[in-house]
Amino acid sequence: MLLELLLVLLALPVLVASGYLLLLTLLSGNKEAPPRVAPRLKFDIIIPAHNEEAGIARTVANLSRVDWPVELRRVMVVADNCSDATADRAREAGATVLVRHNKELRGKGYALQYAFEQSLKDGFADAVVVVDADTEVTDNLLHAFAARLEAGAQAVQAHYGVLNPHASWRTKLMAISMALFHKVRSLGRERLGVSCGLRGNGMCFTHAIIRQVPHEAFSIVEDLEYGIRLGQAGQRVHYAWEAEALGEMVSSEKAARSQRRRWEGGRMAMMRKFGAPLLAEGLRKGDKVLVDLAMDLLVPPLSWVVLGSGAVAVGSAVLAWWRGAVGPSAFVAAASVLALVLYVMRGWWISGMGLAGLGALARAPFYVAWKLWLMVSRPEEKKGEWVRTAREGQKP
């Protein structure tokens, strides 16, 4: 009985994590997009770029074709600490270019702060939009943002998806993973009326909120950090699910290794720094936005939750065999496994990857093992440093 109780107690964190994911899964049904509003707001579309001469013109051209009056939008490229012709290629493509050189303060967070300050100083726009240099957006991006801003939103996140899902089994798996993390979770959180979180690509902020909460987020996951600061200031991030910012994902293991280390390592650092304090603050204030931001941080990566659920299932099976009876831990394990299966299958369905996606999911155990190896062997990286992931067609 003591072993059974101990196993149940050890299983509770897994049950809470999988239960949170199940709740968001059940709330992730399709929603009708808000009606379009007449174009009135002005946007600065900002591209933070570091040594992106090969693809920056394509991104600028894509953003120049969005469905919004030309006189109400401006594309700005921040050529941050570049050693190539990024600024020249962007200027030739029609962008307004900001050239920034600072050997000490380096990274996307500093580039965004610089661009936001310039946008405020110029006074042209009502809001800024952030798009990565390897991204293509859907034509309705600014319409989706404007509909929410006109209704009172101060920060909005479009769906961040994969531009090249069929490049390899790895990008197929990434498409499902981003459908889970970016769409299933975000739709569920939008229905709860909490913050959907920032994803770093396809973000929109009003000038008013930038003045209220200056962009002083300089970690490797500056988007996650700024989203938390917005929540602490009483502002939630709204989700524009009908518009997409599609980023290029790497297909090679070597390039993916660097990218995944940054994402996972940065998120773990934010969890340690903000997780428990944010939860305590949210509970004390009765603030559901802060409580949800804390839950989103405290729920570990899916691979960890899956391993924990599997360990509980094996432990409960061994205990049941030894005792000759099924105990409560078996029901906890079954509930966790079922919740995770429903969550993953919902992401697969939303991703639209079909049978190819199921084939990629079959490789998930190897991917999980690879991610765990990355976490335990993660090297230290400089805070806020530009660590550019090699693009497809380039050597990583």
Residue pairs with C-beta under 8 A, 6 or more apart in sequence:
3 319
4 319
4 323
4 327
4 328
4 329
7 312
7 315
7 316
7 319
7 327
7 329
8 327
8 328
8 329
8 332
10 312
10 315
11 308
11 312
11 316
11 329
11 332
11 333
11 336
12 332
13 308
14 305
14 308
14 309
14 312
14 332
14 336
15 332
15 335
15 336
17 298
17 299
17 300
17 305
17 308
18 305
18 309
18 335
18 336
18 339
18 340
18 343
19 335
19 339
20 295
20 299
21 185
21 299
21 305
21 339
21 340
21 343
22 339
22 342
22 343
23 188
24 184
24 185
24 187
24 188
24 189
24 343
25 184
25 188
25 339
25 342
25 343
25 346
26 188
27 187
27 188
27 191
27 192
28 183
28 184
28 185
28 187
28 188
28 191
28 346
28 350
29 187
31 187
31 190
31 191
31 241
33 144
33 147
33 241
33 242
34 147
34 148
34 151
35 147
36 143
36 146
36 147
37 143
37 146
37 147
37 150
39 68
39 69
39 72
39 146
40 72
40 146
40 150
41 72
41 126
41 127
41 146
41 149
41 150
42 72
42 73
42 74
42 124
42 125
42 126
42 127
43 68
43 72
43 73
43 74
43 125
43 126
43 127
43 128
43 129
43 142
43 145
43 204
44 73
44 74
44 76
44 115
44 119
44 122
44 124
44 125
44 127
44 128
44 129
45 63
45 66
45 73
45 74
45 75
45 76
45 128
45 129
45 131
46 76
46 77
46 78
46 112
46 115
46 116
46 119
46 128
46 129
46 130
46 131
47 56
47 59
47 60
47 63
47 75
47 76
47 77
47 78
47 90
47 95
47 130
47 131
47 132
47 133
48 78
48 80
48 108
48 111
48 112
48 115
48 130
48 132
48 133
49 56
49 77
49 78
49 79
49 80
49 82
49 86
49 90
49 111
49 133
50 79
50 80
50 81
50 82
50 86
50 108
50 111
50 386
50 388
51 82
51 83
51 84
51 86
51 388
52 59
52 82
52 84
52 86
52 133
52 134
53 82
53 84
53 85
53 86
53 88
53 89
54 391
54 394
55 133
55 134
55 391
56 77
56 86
56 89
56 90
56 93
56 133
57 89
57 90
57 92
57 93
58 136
59 131
59 132
59 133
59 134
59 135
59 136
60 75
60 77
60 90
60 93
60 94
60 95
61 93
61 94
62 135
62 136
62 137
63 75
63 131
63 137
64 75
64 93
64 94
65 139
66 73
66 137
66 139
66 140
66 141
66 142
67 139
67 140
67 142
67 143
68 142
68 143
68 146
73 142
74 96
74 124
74 125
75 94
75 95
75 96
76 95
76 96
76 97
76 98
76 115
76 118
76 119
77 86
77 87
77 90
77 95
77 96
77 97
77 98
77 133
78 98
78 100
78 111
78 112
78 114
78 115
79 86
79 87
79 90
79 97
79 98
79 99
79 100
80 100
80 106
80 108
80 110
80 111
80 114
80 386
81 100
81 101
81 102
81 103
81 106
81 386
82 99
87 97
87 99
90 97
91 97
98 114
98 115
98 118
100 110
100 111
100 114
102 110
105 218
105 384
106 384
106 385
106 386
107 218
107 220
107 222
107 383
107 384
107 385
107 386
108 200
108 222
108 384
108 386
109 215
109 217
109 218
109 219
109 222
109 225
109 384
110 218
110 384
112 130
112 215
112 222
113 214
113 215
113 216
113 218
115 128
116 128
116 205
116 210
116 214
116 215
119 125
119 128
119 207
120 207
120 210
120 211
125 207
126 149
126 206
126 207
127 145
127 149
127 204
127 205
127 206
127 207
128 204
128 205
128 207
128 210
129 141
129 142
129 145
129 202
129 203
129 204
130 200
130 201
130 202
130 203
130 204
130 205
131 137
131 201
131 202
131 245
132 200
132 201
132 245
132 247
134 163
134 247
134 248
134 391
135 163
135 201
135 202
135 245
135 246
135 247
135 248
136 163
136 245
136 246
137 158
137 202
137 243
137 244
137 245
137 246
138 243
138 244
138 246
140 242
140 243
141 158
141 202
141 243
141 244
141 245
143 243
144 156
144 158
144 240
144 242
144 243
145 156
145 158
145 204
145 240
145 243
147 240
148 156
148 238
148 240
149 156
149 204
149 206
153 238
154 205
154 206
154 208
154 209
154 230
154 235
155 198
155 203
155 204
155 205
155 206
155 209
155 227
155 230
155 235
155 236
155 237
155 238
156 203
156 204
156 237
156 238
156 239
156 240
157 186
157 196
157 197
157 198
157 199
157 202
157 203
157 204
157 237
157 238
157 239
157 240
158 202
158 203
158 204
158 240
158 243
158 244
158 245
159 182
159 183
159 186
159 202
159 239
159 240
159 241
159 242
159 243
159 244
159 245
160 178
160 182
160 199
160 200
160 201
160 202
160 244
160 245
160 246
160 247
161 175
161 178
161 179
161 182
161 183
161 244
161 245
161 246
161 247
162 171
162 174
162 175
162 178
162 246
162 247
162 249
163 246
163 247
163 248
163 249
164 171
164 248
164 249
164 251
164 392
165 171
165 172
165 174
165 175
165 249
165 351
165 353
166 172
166 356
167 249
167 251
167 392
168 251
168 252
169 359
169 360
169 363
170 249
170 250
170 251
170 253
170 256
170 360
170 367
171 249
171 250
171 251
172 353
172 356
172 357
172 359
172 360
173 360
173 361
173 363
173 364
173 367
174 249
175 249
175 351
175 353
175 357
176 344
176 347
176 348
176 351
176 353
176 357
176 360
176 361
177 302
177 347
178 351
179 347
179 348
179 350
179 351
180 302
180 343
180 344
180 346
180 347
182 199
183 241
183 347
183 350
184 343
184 346
184 347
184 350
185 196
185 197
185 296
186 196
186 197
186 239
186 241
187 239
187 241
189 195
189 196
189 197
189 239
189 292
189 296
190 196
190 238
190 239
190 241
192 288
192 292
193 236
193 288
194 236
194 288
194 289
194 292
194 293
195 227
195 230
195 231
195 235
195 236
195 237
195 289
195 292
195 293
196 236
196 237
196 238
196 239
197 224
197 227
197 237
197 293
197 296
198 223
198 224
198 226
198 227
198 230
198 237
199 223
200 221
200 222
200 223
201 245
201 247
202 243
202 244
202 245
203 223
204 240
209 230
209 235
212 233
212 235
213 226
213 229
213 230
213 233
213 235
215 226
216 229
217 223
217 225
217 226
217 229
218 225
218 383
218 384
219 225
219 266
219 269
219 270
219 383
219 384
220 262
220 265
220 266
220 269
220 381
220 383
220 384
220 387
221 262
221 263
221 266
221 267
221 269
221 270
222 384
224 266
224 267
224 270
225 270
227 237
227 293
228 270
228 274
228 278
228 293
228 297
230 236
230 237
231 278
231 289
231 290
231 293
232 278
232 281
232 290
234 289
236 289
248 391
248 392
250 256
250 259
250 389
250 390
250 391
250 392
250 396
251 392
252 390
252 396
253 370
254 396
255 389
255 390
255 396
257 374
258 387
258 389
258 396
259 389
260 371
260 374
261 374
261 378
261 379
261 381
262 381
262 387
264 301
264 371
264 374
264 375
264 378
265 375
265 378
265 381
267 297
267 301
268 375
270 297
271 297
271 298
271 300
274 293
274 294
274 297
275 294
275 297
275 298
276 294
276 298
278 290
278 293
278 294
278 297
279 290
279 291
279 294
279 295
279 298
281 287
281 290
282 288
282 289
282 290
282 291
282 292
282 293
282 294
283 291
299 305
301 371
302 340
302 344
303 367
303 368
303 371
303 372
305 340
306 340
306 368
307 368
307 372
308 336
309 333
309 336
309 337
309 340
310 337
312 329
312 332
312 333
312 336
313 333
313 334
313 336
313 337
315 329
315 333
316 326
316 327
316 329
316 330
316 332
316 333
317 330
319 327
319 329
320 326
320 327
320 330
344 361
348 357
348 358
348 361
351 357
353 360
381 387
389 396
390 396
